[in-house]
Amino acid sequence: MEIRVMRFLHQGKTGKGISAEVDLMPGTVEAIIDKLKTRTSARSINALVEFAVDNKIVESL
């Protein structure tokens, strides 16, 4: 689920938009995003997406 969330963030979707796509509560998606930010030491969603691209978790657009 975490990689799917990262892919959606890479596409520019918000937490609320992601929750609609994957049928999860917005709070659950935000918790996943916060967990990913903590794991990667990212301070923002942009930094998280940059981490994902740099580490080839998602492909650059």
C-alpha positions as CSV (number, residue, x, y, z in Angstrom):
1,M,0.0,0.0,0.0
2,E,2.9,2.4,0.8
3,I,4.3,2.2,-2.7
4,R,0.8,2.8,-4.2
5,V,0.5,5.9,-2.0
6,M,3.9,7.1,-3.2
7,R,2.9,6.6,-6.8
8,F,-0.3,8.6,-6.3
9,L,1.7,11.4,-4.6
10,H,4.1,11.3,-7.6
11,Q,1.1,11.8,-9.9
12,G,0.1,14.9,-7.8
13,K,-2.8,13.5,-6.0
14,T,-3.7,14.7,-2.5
15,G,-4.3,12.5,0.5
16,K,-8.0,12.9,0.0
17,G,-7.8,12.0,-3.7
18,I,-5.7,9.0,-2.9
19,S,-8.2,7.8,-0.3
20,A,-10.9,7.9,-2.9
21,E,-8.8,5.9,-5.3
22,V,-7.8,3.1,-2.8
23,D,-11.0,3.1,-0.8
24,L,-9.3,4.1,2.5
25,M,-10.3,6.8,5.0
26,P,-8.4,10.0,4.5
27,G,-6.9,9.7,8.0
28,T,-5.5,6.3,7.1
29,V,-3.8,7.7,4.0
30,E,-2.4,10.6,5.9
31,A,-1.0,8.1,8.5
32,I,0.7,6.2,5.7
33,I,2.2,9.4,4.3
34,D,3.4,10.5,7.8
35,K,5.0,7.0,8.3
36,L,6.7,7.3,4.9
37,K,8.0,10.8,5.7
38,T,9.4,9.6,9.0
39,R,11.1,6.5,7.4
40,T,12.7,8.6,4.7
41,S,13.4,11.7,6.8
42,A,11.4,13.7,4.3
43,R,10.0,17.0,5.7
44,S,7.4,17.5,3.0
45,I,5.5,15.5,0.4
46,N,7.8,17.0,-2.3
47,A,10.8,15.7,-0.5
48,L,9.1,12.3,-0.2
49,V,8.4,12.2,-3.9
50,E,12.0,13.3,-4.7
51,F,13.2,10.4,-2.5
52,A,11.0,8.0,-4.3
53,V,12.3,9.2,-7.7
54,D,15.9,9.2,-6.6
55,N,15.6,5.7,-5.3
56,K,13.7,4.4,-8.3
57,I,10.6,3.6,-6.3
58,V,8.6,5.6,-8.9
59,E,9.7,6.6,-12.4
60,S,10.4,10.2,-13.2
61,L,7.7,11.9,-15.3
